[in-house]
């Protein structure tokens, strides 16, 4: 298992015009900072993936995309391109065309998917020819699923589901989510909210319960670090951590209570 070989960087969007654009209200990557990161990654044998967000689209104009991709790569010579698994089946072909174009550019391909979408991944066949598939365990709305999504048993079912969907174990990355999920219909929180706002124990069992027995479930540090051992056991490509965005966040990486600290 290679837990530190992959750096996924977000901030750009594949728009319906088949071009790579900066995300709404975001600035472009700092070229000087990227050059420094590129040097550090090369020295350490790391891989940098540009993970693009998408808008709804059912076709990809190859010529337009290739032109846009080459311009992007001149400024930011990443090792690979990644997309999320789509919501709708009529977006599957865009993924196939996108990854085929990425391979023409000699880039690695990466597909990110929630565990709840693994049956759809199997139906689509999209997981079979990808260099790496990043799977995030995600509970359903059922109480039992919410209470168990941070367990090794749930993780093993996720791994089996990915294999059933055509993903090779040595191409699978298990990504720890920052989700804190309530089992009583309340709004979702992030790991940072659970620790700072609820006062949950970062070194506990991944739950915060009120006196009535209901509460929130999340990946605590022990729940996260257990998955490192599990990834080694199954020979996975690696283990990752969901990136922070908007109100979904880990603690600062250097904070000893952070999930980053637990799995790095």
Secondary structure, 3 states (H helix, E strand, C coil): CCCCCEEEEEEEEECCCCCEEECCCCCCCCHHHHHHHHHHHHHHCCEEEEEEEECCCCCCCHHHHHHHHHHHHHHCCCCEEEEECCCCHHHHHHHHHHHHHHHHCCCEEEEEEEHHHHHHHHHHCCCCCCCEEEEECCCCCCHHHHHHCCCHHHHHHHHHHHHHCCCCHHHEEEEECCEEEECCCCCCEEHHHHHHCCCCCCCCCCEEECCCCCEEEECCHHHHHHHHHHHHHHCCCEEEECCCECCECCCCCCCCCCHHHHHC
